[in-house]
Amino acid sequence: MQSFSITHWIILLAIVGVLARPLIQGFKRGMSGNADGKMICPSCGTQGDPDTVTRGSIWIEIVLWLCLLVPGLIYSLWRLSTRGDVCGACGQKGLIPVNSPNGKRLAKQFEAS
Ligand SMILES: [Zn+2]
């Protein structure tokens, strides 16, 4: 297998990794039944598009990918698994879709207060 070297594999995996991210995120969005992206924060009542926060650094990821293939892959998967939506106003996790029953109740609560 001289024609298909490890460098080719690294480049291929990196391309697949980059392309797969928006798909995985779109899939997560679809699973939570939140197609329009409108969320409400249970702690401060802010409604709107959540901020997506990813732990770790893209630079560490790139360096790991360039130097060591396996840790790079593990690091990428860890970052994907820790990625989550947080409130744009207070940074709280656990946002609820506004159009869900709980979200509607929360929206009413915060409107009343
Ligand atoms: Zn908030």
Backbone and ligand atoms as CSV (ligand in chain L), in Angstrom:
chain,resi,resn,atom,element,x,y,z
A,1,MET,N,N,0.843,-1.202,0.000
A,1,MET,CA,C,0.000,0.000,0.000
A,1,MET,C,C,0.877,1.251,0.000
A,2,GLN,N,N,1.677,1.401,-1.008
A,2,GLN,CA,C,2.569,2.561,-1.092
A,2,GLN,C,C,1.860,3.748,-1.722
A,3,SER,N,N,0.858,3.470,-2.529
A,3,SER,CA,C,0.204,4.550,-3.268
A,3,SER,C,C,-0.675,5.403,-2.353
A,4,PHE,N,N,-1.172,4.798,-1.259
A,4,PHE,CA,C,-2.062,5.546,-0.357
A,4,PHE,C,C,-1.401,5.640,1.005
A,5,SER,N,N,-0.645,6.688,1.210
A,5,SER,CA,C,0.169,6.823,2.418
A,5,SER,C,C,-0.650,7.365,3.588
A,6,ILE,N,N,-0.033,7.384,4.753
A,6,ILE,CA,C,-0.674,7.881,5.977
A,6,ILE,C,C,-1.038,9.360,5.844
A,7,THR,N,N,-0.234,10.110,5.096
A,7,THR,CA,C,-0.516,11.542,4.900
A,7,THR,C,C,-1.844,11.729,4.178
A,8,HIS,N,N,-2.098,10.875,3.195
A,8,HIS,CA,C,-3.368,10.941,2.474
A,8,HIS,C,C,-4.542,10.663,3.409
A,9,TRP,N,N,-4.353,9.678,4.285
A,9,TRP,CA,C,-5.402,9.333,5.252
A,9,TRP,C,C,-5.706,10.511,6.169
A,10,ILE,N,N,-4.617,11.178,6.639
A,10,ILE,CA,C,-4.794,12.313,7.555
A,10,ILE,C,C,-5.591,13.415,6.865
A,11,ILE,N,N,-5.211,13.730,5.637
A,11,ILE,CA,C,-5.904,14.791,4.887
A,11,ILE,C,C,-7.359,14.403,4.655
A,12,LEU,N,N,-7.581,13.153,4.280
A,12,LEU,CA,C,-8.936,12.663,4.020
A,12,LEU,C,C,-9.800,12.749,5.279
A,13,LEU,N,N,-9.235,12.276,6.410
A,13,LEU,CA,C,-9.977,12.299,7.671
A,13,LEU,C,C,-10.267,13.731,8.115
A,14,ALA,N,N,-9.298,14.610,7.912
A,14,ALA,CA,C,-9.491,16.014,8.294
A,14,ALA,C,C,-10.621,16.629,7.476
A,15,ILE,N,N,-10.646,16.349,6.178
A,15,ILE,CA,C,-11.705,16.883,5.306
A,15,ILE,C,C,-13.062,16.326,5.737
A,16,VAL,N,N,-13.112,15.021,5.989
A,16,VAL,CA,C,-14.363,14.388,6.422
A,16,VAL,C,C,-14.820,14.999,7.744
A,17,GLY,N,N,-13.858,15.212,8.667
A,17,GLY,CA,C,-14.177,15.799,9.970
A,17,GLY,C,C,-14.783,17.177,9.840
A,18,VAL,N,N,-14.198,17.994,8.972
A,18,VAL,CA,C,-14.687,19.362,8.775
A,18,VAL,C,C,-16.072,19.349,8.129
A,19,LEU,N,N,-16.259,18.470,7.153
A,19,LEU,CA,C,-17.535,18.401,6.450
A,19,LEU,C,C,-18.642,17.829,7.329
A,20,ALA,N,N,-18.263,16.920,8.246
A,20,ALA,CA,C,-19.265,16.226,9.059
A,20,ALA,C,C,-19.842,17.126,10.148
A,21,ARG,N,N,-19.099,18.157,10.567
A,21,ARG,CA,C,-19.528,18.982,11.690
A,21,ARG,C,C,-20.874,19.671,11.497
A,22,PRO,N,N,-21.049,20.402,10.397
A,22,PRO,CA,C,-22.354,21.044,10.216
A,22,PRO,C,C,-23.482,20.024,10.132
A,23,LEU,N,N,-23.171,18.856,9.555
A,23,LEU,CA,C,-24.185,17.798,9.445
A,23,LEU,C,C,-24.594,17.306,10.823
A,24,ILE,N,N,-23.590,17.053,11.694
A,24,ILE,CA,C,-23.868,16.571,13.048
A,24,ILE,C,C,-24.662,17.614,13.816
A,25,GLN,N,N,-24.279,18.887,13.659
A,25,GLN,CA,C,-24.991,19.952,14.363
A,25,GLN,C,C,-26.432,20.068,13.868
A,26,GLY,N,N,-26.607,19.968,12.568
A,26,GLY,CA,C,-27.941,20.018,11.992
A,26,GLY,C,C,-28.797,18.863,12.477
A,27,PHE,N,N,-28.148,17.700,12.606
A,27,PHE,CA,C,-28.840,16.507,13.079
A,27,PHE,C,C,-29.293,16.690,14.527
A,28,LYS,N,N,-28.405,17.263,15.362
A,28,LYS,CA,C,-28.741,17.515,16.773
A,28,LYS,C,C,-29.927,18.461,16.878
A,29,ARG,N,N,-29.888,19.536,16.052
A,29,ARG,CA,C,-30.975,20.512,16.024
A,29,ARG,C,C,-32.288,19.830,15.665
A,30,GLY,N,N,-32.228,18.967,14.645
A,30,GLY,CA,C,-33.417,18.266,14.186
A,30,GLY,C,C,-33.975,17.357,15.258
A,31,MET,N,N,-33.075,16.688,15.996
A,31,MET,CA,C,-33.474,15.752,17.046
A,31,MET,C,C,-34.201,16.461,18.180
A,32,SER,N,N,-33.772,17.672,18.512
A,32,SER,CA,C,-34.388,18.380,19.630
A,32,SER,C,C,-35.664,19.097,19.191
A,33,GLY,N,N,-36.070,18.916,17.946
A,33,GLY,CA,C,-37.306,19.503,17.454
A,33,GLY,C,C,-37.268,21.013,17.444
A,34,ASN,N,N,-36.115,21.555,17.107
A,34,ASN,CA,C,-35.910,22.995,17.195
A,34,ASN,C,C,-35.428,23.525,15.851
A,35,ALA,N,N,-36.288,23.386,14.852
A,35,ALA,CA,C,-35.868,23.734,13.493
A,35,ALA,C,C,-35.648,25.226,13.318
A,36,ASP,N,N,-36.448,26.046,13.989
A,36,ASP,CA,C,-36.326,27.491,13.793
A,36,ASP,C,C,-35.257,28.111,14.694
A,37,GLY,N,N,-34.763,27.339,15.689
A,37,GLY,CA,C,-33.636,27.799,16.497
A,37,GLY,C,C,-33.992,28.754,17.615
A,38,LYS,N,N,-35.288,29.059,17.810
A,38,LYS,CA,C,-35.684,29.980,18.865
A,38,LYS,C,C,-35.698,29.266,20.204
A,39,MET,N,N,-34.918,29.792,21.148
A,39,MET,CA,C,-34.789,29.141,22.450
A,39,MET,C,C,-35.093,30.157,23.549
A,40,ILE,N,N,-35.498,29.610,24.724
A,40,ILE,CA,C,-35.692,30.466,25.895
A,40,ILE,C,C,-34.794,29.980,27.024
A,41,CYS,N,N,-34.208,30.940,27.745
A,41,CYS,CA,C,-33.316,30.612,28.862
A,41,CYS,C,C,-34.131,30.486,30.138
A,42,PRO,N,N,-34.065,29.338,30.846
A,42,PRO,CA,C,-34.860,29.162,32.065
A,42,PRO,C,C,-34.378,30.019,33.227
A,43,SER,N,N,-33.164,30.535,33.187
A,43,SER,CA,C,-32.672,31.297,34.337
A,43,SER,C,C,-32.890,32.798,34.195
A,44,CYS,N,N,-32.853,33.339,32.962
A,44,CYS,CA,C,-33.063,34.784,32.823
A,44,CYS,C,C,-34.204,35.137,31.879
A,45,GLY,N,N,-34.763,34.146,31.170
A,45,GLY,CA,C,-35.933,34.384,30.331
A,45,GLY,C,C,-35.638,35.014,28.991
A,46,THR,N,N,-34.373,35.107,28.623
A,46,THR,CA,C,-34.024,35.679,27.324
A,46,THR,C,C,-34.438,34.732,26.202
A,47,GLN,N,N,-35.109,35.281,25.183
A,47,GLN,CA,C,-35.495,34.488,24.033
A,47,GLN,C,C,-34.637,34.876,22.842
A,48,GLY,N,N,-34.349,33.896,22.010
A,48,GLY,CA,C,-33.591,34.197,20.799
A,48,GLY,C,C,-32.688,33.054,20.395
A,49,ASP,N,N,-31.773,33.357,19.489
A,49,ASP,CA,C,-30.836,32.342,19.019
A,49,ASP,C,C,-29.757,32.118,20.068
A,50,PRO,N,N,-29.516,30.859,20.419
A,50,PRO,CA,C,-28.487,30.583,21.418
A,50,PRO,C,C,-27.082,30.746,20.842
A,51,ASP,N,N,-26.121,30.989,21.721
A,51,ASP,CA,C,-24.712,30.964,21.333
A,51,ASP,C,C,-24.224,29.529,21.400
A,52,THR,N,N,-23.460,29.129,20.411
A,52,THR,CA,C,-22.867,27.799,20.449
A,52,THR,C,C,-21.457,27.906,21.020
A,53,VAL,N,N,-21.225,27.168,22.090
A,53,VAL,CA,C,-19.930,27.205,22.765
A,53,VAL,C,C,-19.252,25.856,22.625
A,54,THR,N,N,-18.011,25.882,22.190
A,54,THR,CA,C,-17.218,24.661,22.077
A,54,THR,C,C,-16.011,24.788,22.989
A,55,ARG,N,N,-15.803,23.800,23.829
A,55,ARG,CA,C,-14.640,23.813,24.717
A,55,ARG,C,C,-13.389,23.455,23.924
A,56,GLY,N,N,-12.254,23.857,24.442
A,56,GLY,CA,C,-10.995,23.555,23.774
A,56,GLY,C,C,-10.657,24.586,22.718
A,57,SER,N,N,-9.587,24.347,22.004
A,57,SER,CA,C,-9.088,25.318,21.045
A,57,SER,C,C,-8.905,24.687,19.671
A,58,ILE,N,N,-9.284,25.444,18.644
A,58,ILE,CA,C,-9.120,24.977,17.270
A,58,ILE,C,C,-7.635,24.825,16.937
A,59,TRP,N,N,-6.780,25.645,17.585
A,59,TRP,CA,C,-5.341,25.603,17.287
A,59,TRP,C,C,-4.712,24.332,17.841
A,60,ILE,N,N,-5.086,23.964,19.066
A,60,ILE,CA,C,-4.594,22.705,19.639
A,60,ILE,C,C,-5.025,21.553,18.741
A,61,GLU,N,N,-6.261,21.651,18.258
A,61,GLU,CA,C,-6.816,20.610,17.401
A,61,GLU,C,C,-5.988,20.472,16.118
A,62,ILE,N,N,-5.678,21.605,15.500
A,62,ILE,CA,C,-4.904,21.589,14.254
A,62,ILE,C,C,-3.508,21.010,14.496
A,63,VAL,N,N,-2.857,21.466,15.595
A,63,VAL,CA,C,-1.507,20.987,15.899
A,63,VAL,C,C,-1.524,19.482,16.156
A,64,LEU,N,N,-2.531,19.026,16.928
A,64,LEU,CA,C,-2.639,17.589,17.206
A,64,LEU,C,C,-2.833,16.795,15.927
A,65,TRP,N,N,-3.678,17.341,15.044
A,65,TRP,CA,C,-3.948,16.659,13.772
A,65,TRP,C,C,-2.690,16.560,12.922
A,66,LEU,N,N,-1.900,17.644,12.932
A,66,LEU,CA,C,-0.704,17.679,12.096
A,66,LEU,C,C,0.396,16.778,12.654
A,67,CYS,N,N,0.503,16.706,13.987
A,67,CYS,CA,C,1.596,15.949,14.609
A,67,CYS,C,C,1.207,14.496,14.850
A,68,LEU,N,N,0.056,14.309,15.497
A,68,LEU,CA,C,-0.353,12.974,15.920
A,68,LEU,C,C,-1.792,12.755,15.493
A,69,LEU,N,N,-2.025,11.740,14.746
A,69,LEU,CA,C,-3.342,11.514,14.157
A,69,LEU,C,C,-4.385,11.118,15.209
A,70,VAL,N,N,-4.058,10.118,16.032
A,70,VAL,CA,C,-5.051,9.560,16.958
A,70,VAL,C,C,-5.472,10.571,18.030
A,71,PRO,N,N,-4.522,11.257,18.721
A,71,PRO,CA,C,-4.964,12.276,19.685
A,71,PRO,C,C,-5.769,13.388,19.028
A,72,GLY,N,N,-5.436,13.726,17.799
A,72,GLY,CA,C,-6.196,14.741,17.073
A,72,GLY,C,C,-7.638,14.328,16.882
A,73,LEU,N,N,-7.821,13.068,16.522
A,73,LEU,CA,C,-9.166,12.524,16.315
A,73,LEU,C,C,-9.940,12.520,17.631
A,74,ILE,N,N,-9.276,12.068,18.715
A,74,ILE,CA,C,-9.911,12.019,20.034
A,74,ILE,C,C,-10.288,13.433,20.484
A,75,TYR,N,N,-9.370,14.374,20.267
A,75,TYR,CA,C,-9.614,15.760,20.670
A,75,TYR,C,C,-10.803,16.341,19.903
A,76,SER,N,N,-10.861,16.049,18.603
A,76,SER,CA,C,-11.973,16.528,17.775
A,76,SER,C,C,-13.307,15.978,18.281
A,77,LEU,N,N,-13.318,14.682,18.612
A,77,LEU,CA,C,-14.543,14.043,19.095
A,77,LEU,C,C,-14.949,14.622,20.446
A,78,TRP,N,N,-13.947,14.878,21.328
A,78,TRP,CA,C,-14.228,15.471,22.635
A,78,TRP,C,C,-14.851,16.853,22.467
A,79,ARG,N,N,-14.270,17.638,21.539
A,79,ARG,CA,C,-14.804,18.984,21.318
A,79,ARG,C,C,-16.235,18.917,20.793
A,80,LEU,N,N,-16.499,17.977,19.881
A,80,LEU,CA,C,-17.845,17.816,19.336
A,80,LEU,C,C,-18.834,17.454,20.438
A,81,SER,N,N,-18.373,16.562,21.350
A,81,SER,CA,C,-19.285,16.073,22.391
A,81,SER,C,C,-19.555,17.142,23.448
A,82,THR,N,N,-18.628,18.101,23.625
A,82,THR,CA,C,-18.834,19.126,24.644
A,82,THR,C,C,-19.506,20.364,24.071
A,83,ARG,N,N,-19.690,20.375,22.750
A,83,ARG,CA,C,-20.316,21.539,22.119
A,83,ARG,C,C,-21.766,21.635,22.554
A,84,GLY,N,N,-22.176,22.838,22.914
A,84,GLY,CA,C,-23.553,22.982,23.344
A,84,GLY,C,C,-24.053,24.407,23.202
A,85,ASP,N,N,-25.354,24.553,23.265
A,85,ASP,CA,C,-25.969,25.872,23.174
A,85,ASP,C,C,-26.070,26.495,24.558
A,86,VAL,N,N,-25.691,27.750,24.661
A,86,VAL,CA,C,-25.844,28.482,25.911
A,86,VAL,C,C,-26.602,29.778,25.642
A,87,CYS,N,N,-27.140,30.347,26.727
A,87,CYS,CA,C,-27.874,31.604,26.634
A,87,CYS,C,C,-26.930,32.719,26.190
A,88,GLY,N,N,-27.386,33.530,25.218
A,88,GLY,CA,C,-26.566,34.627,24.728
A,88,GLY,C,C,-26.407,35.747,25.747
A,89,ALA,N,N,-27.332,35.810,26.731
A,89,ALA,CA,C,-27.300,36.893,27.705
A,89,ALA,C,C,-26.550,36.513,28.978
A,90,CYS,N,N,-26.789,35.322,29.512
A,90,CYS,CA,C,-26.191,34.971,30.798
A,90,CYS,C,C,-25.269,33.758,30.721
A,91,GLY,N,N,-25.190,33.085,29.575
A,91,GLY,CA,C,-24.249,31.972,29.415
A,91,GLY,C,C,-24.707,30.675,30.047
A,92,GLN,N,N,-25.974,30.620,30.475
A,92,GLN,CA,C,-26.520,29.434,31.119
A,92,GLN,C,C,-26.806,28.342,30.093
A,93,LYS,N,N,-26.490,27.100,30.475
A,93,LYS,CA,C,-26.822,25.955,29.607
A,93,LYS,C,C,-28.259,25.515,29.857
A,94,GLY,N,N,-28.734,24.582,29.060
A,94,GLY,CA,C,-30.055,23.992,29.281
A,94,GLY,C,C,-31.180,24.844,28.743
A,95,LEU,N,N,-30.961,25.446,27.574
A,95,LEU,CA,C,-32.017,26.236,26.949
A,95,LEU,C,C,-33.137,25.326,26.434
A,96,ILE,N,N,-34.352,25.855,26.453
A,96,ILE,CA,C,-35.540,25.092,26.053
A,96,ILE,C,C,-36.117,25.745,24.801
A,97,PRO,N,N,-36.562,24.952,23.821
A,97,PRO,CA,C,-37.228,25.542,22.650
A,97,PRO,C,C,-38.477,26.307,23.061
A,98,VAL,N,N,-38.647,27.520,22.513
A,98,VAL,CA,C,-39.776,28.373,22.901
A,98,VAL,C,C,-41.107,27.718,22.545
A,99,ASN,N,N,-41.132,26.966,21.431
A,99,ASN,CA,C,-42.401,26.386,20.981
A,99,ASN,C,C,-42.759,25.066,21.679
A,100,SER,N,N,-41.946,24.651,22.662
A,100,SER,CA,C,-42.297,23.465,23.448
A,100,SER,C,C,-43.222,23.882,24.599
A,101,PRO,N,N,-43.980,22.920,25.167
A,101,PRO,CA,C,-44.905,23.278,26.263
A,101,PRO,C,C,-44.194,23.970,27.434
A,102,ASN,N,N,-43.029,23.451,27.812
A,102,ASN,CA,C,-42.260,24.058,28.897
A,102,ASN,C,C,-41.783,25.456,28.518
A,103,GLY,N,N,-41.331,25.598,27.284
A,103,GLY,CA,C,-40.853,26.890,26.802
A,103,GLY,C,C,-41.947,27.941,26.812
A,104,LYS,N,N,-43.159,27.535,26.402
A,104,LYS,CA,C,-44.295,28.460,26.382
A,104,LYS,C,C,-44.650,28.921,27.795
A,105,ARG,N,N,-44.603,27.947,28.734
A,105,ARG,CA,C,-44.917,28.279,30.126
A,105,ARG,C,C,-43.898,29.271,30.678
A,106,LEU,N,N,-42.627,29.006,30.378
A,106,LEU,CA,C,-41.558,29.895,30.831
A,106,LEU,C,C,-41.733,31.297,30.255
A,107,ALA,N,N,-42.040,31.361,28.958
A,107,ALA,CA,C,-42.206,32.654,28.294
A,107,ALA,C,C,-43.307,33.460,28.968
A,108,LYS,N,N,-44.417,32.784,29.345
A,108,LYS,CA,C,-45.533,33.444,30.018
A,108,LYS,C,C,-45.109,33.944,31.391
A,109,GLN,N,N,-44.376,33.077,32.108
A,109,GLN,CA,C,-43.868,33.430,33.447
A,109,GLN,C,C,-43.041,34.702,33.404
A,110,PHE,N,N,-42.121,34.768,32.445
A,110,PHE,CA,C,-41.208,35.913,32.390
A,110,PHE,C,C,-41.909,37.159,31.875
A,111,GLU,N,N,-42.953,36.961,31.034
A,111,GLU,CA,C,-43.737,38.104,30.577
A,111,GLU,C,C,-44.498,38.733,31.731
A,112,ALA,N,N,-45.021,37.869,32.619
A,112,ALA,CA,C,-45.848,38.326,33.728
A,112,ALA,C,C,-45.026,39.083,34.771
A,113,SER,N,N,-43.773,38.658,34.956
A,113,SER,CA,C,-42.974,39.256,36.039
A,113,SER,C,C,-42.322,40.572,35.599
L,1,ZN,ZN,ZN,-30.011,33.519,30.245
